[in-house]
Amino acid sequence: MGISVNNDKDSSKSILEKIYKSHHLARKRYGYLYCQGKRGNYLKDWIGKGKKVLDLGCRDGELTKYFVNGNEVIGADVDSAALNIAREKLGIKTLWLDLNTEFPFERESLDVIVACEIVEHIYYAEPFIKKIFEVLKHGGLFLGSVPNSFRVFNRIKFLFGKEFEPDPTHMKMFSYLQLENLLSNFFVDVQILPLTGRILPFLKVSEKTPHTLNRLFARDLLWKAVKK
């Protein structure tokens, strides 16, 4: 059964929902995973079993399916159509939320919060991360990812006057260092893993290539942060 939070902000939330529904349809985002789901197995291993997990920006549950088994998972998103798919497909509870204005979770109530490809969509990232920190239990995990907006390939596009961040729903662009600084404001133990992309046409970003190169060329930045 889906859960809907009703308040005086529903009108603006409905407008935002229409924007994202149109965006998801136009970009064919249903049944889609950025970076071909490379994050999935990392999340599954880090989360493990027996956890209470909140998946923020879960959309239709394509990434959620990697860690739903053995855990109590709640999915939150502004796209109610996507939430319906996630609920029917995975049997999880869902919350229809505008995460910019709604965060109805009790302090220190969750073991894990997942926020993959969502923080760049939030109007004010630092207050959002603070809320996440507050509702996590001590020892809880904050896992997520953002596009590596300032990777070398994007810098070259900017040099030639091309738009390197064409997604109109992105409110914030992150480099490796910007992400590290933001997370370190709240979490002591922060690990950032650059994922996918190519350093050279024949050399992919991977665990076998140097981290200093990976962070410059990777398409995506996946993190694991622990609340002490």
Secondary structure as UniProt FT lines:
FT   STRAND          2..4
FT   TURN            8..9
FT   HELIX           10..26
FT   TURN            27..28
FT   TURN            30..31
FT   HELIX           34..37
FT   TURN            38..39
FT   HELIX           40..47
FT   STRAND          52..56
FT   TURN            59..60
FT   TURN            62..63
FT   HELIX           64..66
FT   TURN            69..70
FT   STRAND          72..77
FT   HELIX           80..90
FT   STRAND          93..96
FT   TURN            99..101
FT   TURN            107..108
FT   STRAND          110..116
FT   TURN            117..118
FT   HELIX           119..121
FT   HELIX           125..135
FT   STRAND          136..148
FT   TURN            149..150
FT   HELIX           152..159
FT   TURN            160..161
FT   TURN            168..169
FT   HELIX           176..184
FT   TURN            185..186
FT   STRAND          189..195
FT   STRAND          198..200
FT   TURN            201..202
FT   STRAND          203..204
FT   TURN            207..208
FT   HELIX           211..217
FT   STRAND          220..226
//
